[in-house]
């Protein structure tokens, strides 16, 4: 099995806030991430695809196609946006990185398999800060 990886960068704002809780409880659990005026991050999205190379191209998946899918399906929808207010696939959801990465998987996994039948999404890595990141394997 061969693994290929592509990285994209985007900026986005969000707020962690549970509307079923009081402001005090949100502040206690989420701290400054519950700021009513939101806060932002310089995110990195790293996508790893696995598969066997196509005998005609030698590619597991054309990296340009992978980059195009990432840009068209995710980056263009979230870059310089508010995840709570502006991003259709995050409406009504907690905008934690854990939920965010699951929603990204739901979009990219089928698109990758359609674009490259020999390829399958293996892993997503979402870096929120130099100290905080999440990985997801679709499980």
SULSULJO-V536589 format. One record per backbone hydrogen bond with DSSP energy under -1.0 kcal/mol. CO is the residue of the C=O (numbers start at 1). NH is the residue of the N-H. E is the energy in kcal/mol with one decimal. If there is no record, write none. Layout:
co = <CO,CO>
nh = <NH,NH>
e = <E,E>
This chain:
co = <2,4,6,8,10,11,12,13,14,18,22,23,24,25,26,27,30,31,32,33,35,39,41,43,44,45,46,47,48,48,49,50,51,54,59,62,63,64,65,66,67,68,69,70,70,71,74,74,75,78,81,82,87,88,90,96,97,98,99,100,101,102,103,104,105,108,109,110,111,112,116,120,123,124,125,126,127,132,132,134,136>
nh = <51,49,47,45,43,80,41,83,39,21,26,27,28,29,30,31,33,34,35,16,38,14,12,10,127,8,125,6,122,123,4,120,2,58,54,66,67,68,69,70,71,72,73,74,75,76,77,78,79,81,13,86,90,91,93,100,101,102,103,104,105,106,107,108,109,112,113,114,115,116,119,50,48,136,46,134,44,128,129,126,124>
e = <-1.9,-2.7,-2.9,-2.9,-2.2,-3.8,-2.4,-3.2,-1.6,-2.1,-2.4,-2.7,-2.4,-2.7,-3.1,-1.5,-1.8,-2.1,-1.6,-2.9,-2.4,-2.6,-1.9,-2.0,-2.9,-2.4,-2.4,-2.3,-2.8,-1.9,-2.9,-2.2,-2.3,-3.1,-3.1,-2.3,-2.8,-2.4,-2.6,-2.6,-2.6,-3.2,-2.7,-1.6,-2.6,-3.0,-1.1,-1.4,-2.9,-1.7,-2.6,-3.3,-1.8,-1.2,-2.1,-2.7,-2.6,-1.2,-2.1,-2.1,-2.1,-1.9,-1.0,-2.8,-2.6,-2.7,-1.9,-1.8,-2.2,-2.4,-2.7,-3.0,-2.9,-2.3,-3.1,-2.3,-1.7,-2.1,-2.0,-2.8,-2.5>
